[in-house]
Amino acid sequence: MIPGGGQPNMQDLLQQAQKMQQDLARAQEELAATEVDGQAGGGLVKATVNGSGELRGLVIDPKAVDPDDTETLADLVVAAVHAANANAQALQQEKLGPLAQGLGGMPGLPF
């Protein structure tokens, strides 16, 4: 039975919300510090992004560079960055998913 005539204890709710907020901030910091890779063209182009999806590095194998075909190189770069961002999103879901589910039942929160 919930004390107070069926109403949840506001202090407990506030403490839970503060803990979730702290956990969320910690997870976001971990994401920003974690790097993930993506590649295209069998590894000819490799992109590195942090867990927040910010591009941190790009490595292009000289074999991928053809002055007469820069379009293919551009496509490989886009594909590598896309793959890295997909990996970053998977990492975000892994780190933030459980927190977002915990916050989902609280009114007024955008999850």
C-alpha positions as CSV (number, residue, x, y, z in Angstrom):
1,M,0.0,0.0,0.0
2,I,1.3,3.5,-0.9
3,P,1.3,5.8,2.1
4,G,-0.6,9.1,1.8
5,G,-3.9,7.9,0.5
6,G,-2.6,6.2,-2.7
7,Q,-0.4,9.1,-3.8
8,P,3.3,8.3,-4.5
9,N,5.8,9.9,-2.2
10,M,6.9,13.1,-4.0
11,Q,10.3,13.0,-2.2
12,D,11.0,9.4,-3.5
13,L,9.9,10.4,-7.0
14,L,12.3,13.4,-6.9
15,Q,15.2,11.3,-5.7
16,Q,14.5,8.7,-8.4
17,A,14.3,11.4,-11.1
18,Q,17.6,12.9,-9.9
19,K,19.3,9.5,-9.9
20,M,18.1,8.8,-13.4
21,Q,19.3,12.2,-14.5
22,Q,22.7,11.6,-13.0
23,D,22.8,8.1,-14.7
24,L,21.8,9.7,-18.0
25,A,24.5,12.4,-17.7
26,R,27.1,9.8,-16.9
27,A,26.1,7.6,-19.8
28,Q,26.2,10.6,-22.2
29,E,29.8,11.4,-21.0
30,E,30.8,7.8,-21.6
31,L,29.3,8.0,-25.1
32,A,31.2,11.2,-25.9
33,A,34.5,9.6,-24.8
34,T,33.9,6.3,-26.6
35,E,35.0,5.9,-30.3
36,V,33.5,3.5,-32.8
37,D,34.5,2.8,-36.4
38,G,32.9,2.2,-39.7
39,Q,34.4,1.2,-43.0
40,A,33.6,0.9,-46.6
41,G,35.2,-0.6,-49.7
42,G,36.5,-3.5,-47.8
43,G,38.4,-1.2,-45.4
44,L,39.7,1.2,-48.0
45,V,38.0,4.0,-46.1
46,K,37.6,4.0,-42.4
47,A,35.7,6.6,-40.3
48,T,35.8,7.0,-36.6
49,V,33.1,8.7,-34.6
50,N,32.5,9.2,-31.0
51,G,29.4,7.6,-29.3
52,S,27.5,10.9,-29.9
53,G,28.1,10.6,-33.7
54,E,30.7,13.3,-34.0
55,L,33.3,12.5,-36.7
56,R,36.7,12.1,-35.0
57,G,38.8,10.6,-37.8
58,L,39.0,9.5,-41.4
59,V,41.6,7.2,-42.9
60,I,41.7,6.7,-46.7
61,D,43.9,4.0,-48.2
62,P,45.9,5.4,-51.1
63,K,44.5,2.6,-53.3
64,A,41.1,4.3,-53.0
65,V,42.4,7.5,-54.5
66,D,41.8,7.7,-58.3
67,P,42.0,11.3,-59.6
68,D,39.8,10.4,-62.5
69,D,37.1,8.9,-60.2
70,T,36.6,11.1,-57.1
71,E,32.9,10.3,-57.1
72,T,33.6,6.7,-56.0
73,L,35.9,8.0,-53.2
74,A,33.2,10.4,-52.0
75,D,30.7,7.5,-52.0
76,L,33.1,5.4,-49.9
77,V,33.6,8.3,-47.4
78,V,29.9,8.8,-47.0
79,A,29.4,5.0,-46.6
80,A,32.1,4.7,-44.0
81,V,30.8,7.7,-42.0
82,H,27.3,6.2,-42.3
83,A,28.5,2.8,-41.0
84,A,30.3,4.5,-38.1
85,N,27.2,6.5,-37.2
86,A,25.1,3.3,-37.3
87,N,27.6,1.8,-34.8
88,A,27.4,4.9,-32.7
89,Q,23.5,4.7,-32.6
90,A,23.7,1.1,-31.6
91,L,26.1,2.1,-28.8
92,Q,23.7,4.9,-27.8
93,Q,20.8,2.5,-27.6
94,E,22.8,0.1,-25.5
95,K,23.9,2.9,-23.1
96,L,20.8,5.1,-23.0
97,G,18.0,2.7,-23.9
98,P,17.5,1.3,-20.4
99,L,17.7,4.9,-18.9
100,A,15.2,6.2,-21.5
101,Q,12.8,3.3,-20.7
102,G,13.1,4.2,-17.0
103,L,12.2,7.8,-17.7
104,G,9.4,6.9,-20.1
105,G,6.9,6.5,-17.4
106,M,7.4,9.9,-16.0
107,P,5.0,12.6,-17.2
108,G,6.6,15.6,-18.9
109,L,9.8,13.9,-20.0
110,P,10.5,13.6,-23.8
111,F,11.2,9.9,-23.9
